[in-house]
Amino acid sequence: MKIKAFLSIIKKLPISVMVMVVLLAGCQKDEEQTIRPAVTSSEPANGASNVPVTSSITATFNTPMDGASITSSSFTLKNGGSLIPAVVSYDGTTATLIPSDHLAANTQHTATITTVKSAAGKSFAKDFTWTFTTGAALDQSFPTVLAAT
């Protein structure tokens, strides 16, 4: 008897109302709908060579980030296994790592970003790592005067 009563009520409802009820019931806010952060570009680019030893390192993200999560612990630069001391900052959607001293010449360096979060609280799906190789050291010798007139 209850089934017949239910079916008679359903028959009286317009189809559009039934569709709307079904859609609204299925449209709960899904936490995964927010954008997971990713690096969209880096400078120097992955695989770059002859990079000046005075370079700073940048990474641009696809979404605004939580600036407090971008630190010298979460954005690092290494020469082999040695961590290079640096200052890290964040502005807009770009993180910048400025080494405390010139980078080693003719050497492969590895930059890594880990454990950073977007402004929406989403973290990286996995670490982002890229490598580049520096060029020759800066010429720091004083010029020699060969002739004067």
Disulfide bonds with the S-S distance in Angstrom:
none
